[in-house]
């Protein structure tokens, strides 16, 4: 693909990052979600620890995108926290042991205290500790939730909207691209990141939705090339967006009532359909021999008398 993004800066940021957080805006478009999940799958295949977050929940339209279940409304860390709906002053001791390689958390309650039930335990995650934030379709950093887990001091800002405020340390803003998925594919290809079938399918879905099945005026050479790359990897054209076809003119059938003065004639047969009739020549009169010698002489009638 003929993309001239800042690949050296992108490579520098991504290569040293230990944990990467991909952030979407509230109520994102289909193309934005598809591009985020494509980036997520590619970075994860490269061995990176990656999280995807969106302030609003995913709706049913995104269900067929690979990895949509990995998107969370809140930033989910890697540290598991177990909390109990139980008075802390009733706990005698909390300890840890190793049971054949499996960690056990042991909570001993004080003598005479009420029993600690399983339903009183709650689980949560913390400690994202992301050192790189990649925003997709976010025009202003203030659109993100004010959360200390967002590393706003190290941001890669990716968008197609020229109104983007370019708040990142690296900004990839491509208003000529047909979709955000096309931009992400350009980044993946330019950095040599893994591009597997699931990633290609998400990218193709995003391009297809954003361009209405490649019928948009925004479609250019890079969009067609992106589609070709995805198809060669085995991605399938989405069925949700049909290609536009020329509408057929529909004329309702009307009951035919012939008028009295109208006549119907059989169709005139074509020459090649007429049967071949062989006409035999009439028999000619043949002479019955030569006429007598006196045939052409004048005829004289003579009378005879008898005595």
BELDA-V652619 format. One record per residue. RES is the residue in one letter. D_LAST is the distance of its C-alpha to the last C-alpha in Angstrom with 2 decimals. Layout:
{{RES | D_LAST} {RES | D_LAST}}
//
This chain:
{{X | 143.78} {X | 145.02} {X | 148.11} {X | 151.31} {X | 153.73} {X | 157.42} {X | 156.83} {X | 160.18} {X | 162.08} {X | 159.88} {X | 160.47} {X | 164.20} {X | 164.36} {X | 162.16} {X | 163.49} {X | 167.09} {X | 166.29} {X | 167.22} {X | 165.77} {X | 163.06} {X | 162.27} {X | 158.87} {X | 158.98} {X | 156.16} {X | 156.41} {X | 156.18} {X | 152.62} {X | 151.05} {X | 147.43} {X | 145.23} {X | 145.27} {X | 149.08} {X | 149.41} {X | 146.83} {X | 148.68} {X | 152.06} {X | 150.81} {X | 149.14} {X | 152.44} {X | 154.28} {X | 152.06} {X | 152.25} {X | 156.03} {X | 156.48} {X | 154.38} {X | 156.70} {X | 159.63} {X | 161.04} {X | 162.45} {X | 160.43} {X | 160.46} {X | 158.03} {X | 159.13} {X | 157.63} {X | 159.53} {X | 156.65} {X | 154.89} {X | 151.51} {X | 148.52} {X | 145.45} {X | 143.40} {X | 145.55} {X | 145.17} {X | 142.65} {X | 144.90} {X | 146.64} {X | 150.40} {X | 150.43} {X | 152.79} {X | 155.38} {X | 155.79} {X | 158.82} {X | 160.11} {X | 163.63} {X | 164.68} {X | 164.96} {X | 167.54} {X | 168.03} {X | 171.33} {X | 170.95} {X | 173.41} {X | 174.10} {X | 175.88} {X | 176.95} {X | 177.29} {X | 180.71} {X | 184.30} {X | 185.65} {X | 189.17} {X | 187.93} {X | 186.88} {X | 189.43} {X | 187.86} {X | 184.66} {X | 184.06} {X | 181.40} {X | 180.58} {X | 178.02} {X | 175.96} {X | 174.16} {X | 173.27} {X | 172.45} {X | 174.83} {X | 176.34} {X | 178.11} {X | 180.75} {X | 182.24} {X | 185.22} {X | 186.27} {X | 189.82} {X | 191.09} {X | 190.26} {X | 187.67} {X | 184.22} {X | 181.52} {X | 179.40} {X | 175.72} {X | 172.65} {X | 171.05} {X | 174.02} {X | 173.07} {X | 171.12} {X | 169.65} {X | 169.22} {X | 169.06} {X | 171.18} {X | 172.15} {X | 168.96} {X | 171.01} {X | 167.98} {X | 168.94} {X | 165.63} {X | 163.58} {X | 159.91} {X | 158.47} {X | 154.72} {X | 153.55} {X | 157.11} {X | 157.69} {X | 161.39} {X | 163.96} {X | 165.22} {X | 161.96} {X | 163.27} {X | 165.57} {X | 169.20} {X | 169.96} {X | 172.51} {X | 170.06} {X | 167.94} {X | 169.16} {X | 168.58} {X | 170.67} {X | 167.97} {X | 164.48} {X | 161.03} {X | 159.04} {X | 155.21} {X | 152.87} {X | 149.85} {X | 151.23} {X | 152.67} {X | 155.04} {X | 156.86} {X | 160.60} {X | 160.83} {X | 163.95} {X | 163.75} {X | 165.49} {X | 161.98} {X | 159.16} {X | 155.47} {X | 153.67} {X | 150.03} {X | 148.25} {X | 145.18} {X | 144.54} {X | 141.77} {X | 144.06} {X | 147.44} {X | 145.78} {X | 144.50} {X | 148.08} {X | 149.46} {X | 146.87} {X | 147.93} {X | 151.56} {X | 150.73} {X | 148.70} {X | 151.26} {X | 154.13} {X | 152.24} {X | 152.80} {X | 150.75} {X | 147.29} {X | 145.84} {X | 142.79} {X | 144.58} {X | 146.09} {X | 142.73} {X | 141.07} {X | 143.72} {X | 143.33} {X | 139.55} {X | 139.90} {X | 142.31} {X | 140.15} {X | 137.03} {X | 138.76} {X | 140.46} {X | 137.30} {X | 134.86} {X | 132.93} {X | 133.35} {X | 131.75} {X | 134.97} {X | 135.51} {X | 138.73} {X | 136.86} {X | 137.46} {X | 137.22} {X | 140.28} {X | 138.77} {X | 135.58} {X | 137.67} {X | 139.85} {X | 136.82} {X | 135.48} {X | 138.84} {X | 138.92} {X | 135.32} {X | 135.96} {X | 138.87} {X | 136.61} {X | 137.19} {X | 134.34} {X | 133.08} {X | 134.47} {X | 132.08} {X | 134.15} {X | 132.95} {X | 129.21} {X | 127.69} {X | 126.32} {X | 122.56} {X | 120.27} {X | 119.81} {X | 116.35} {X | 114.83} {X | 114.14} {X | 111.46} {X | 111.34} {X | 107.98} {X | 106.56} {X | 104.11} {X | 100.63} {X | 98.92} {X | 95.51} {X | 94.72} {X | 91.59} {X | 90.19} {X | 90.70} {X | 87.90} {X | 88.15} {X | 85.55} {X | 85.23} {X | 86.64} {X | 84.26} {X | 83.59} {X | 84.61} {X | 82.07} {X | 83.54} {X | 83.15} {X | 79.36} {X | 77.19} {X | 75.10} {X | 71.36} {X | 69.04} {X | 65.66} {X | 62.85} {X | 60.24} {X | 56.76} {X | 54.20} {X | 52.00} {X | 48.22} {X | 47.52} {X | 44.30} {X | 41.93} {X | 41.23} {X | 39.73} {X | 36.52} {X | 33.41} {X | 33.56} {X | 30.89} {X | 32.70} {X | 34.45} {X | 31.53} {X | 29.68} {X | 26.56} {X | 23.25} {X | 20.39} {X | 16.90} {X | 13.65} {X | 10.23} {X | 6.76} {X | 3.82} {X | 0.00}}
//
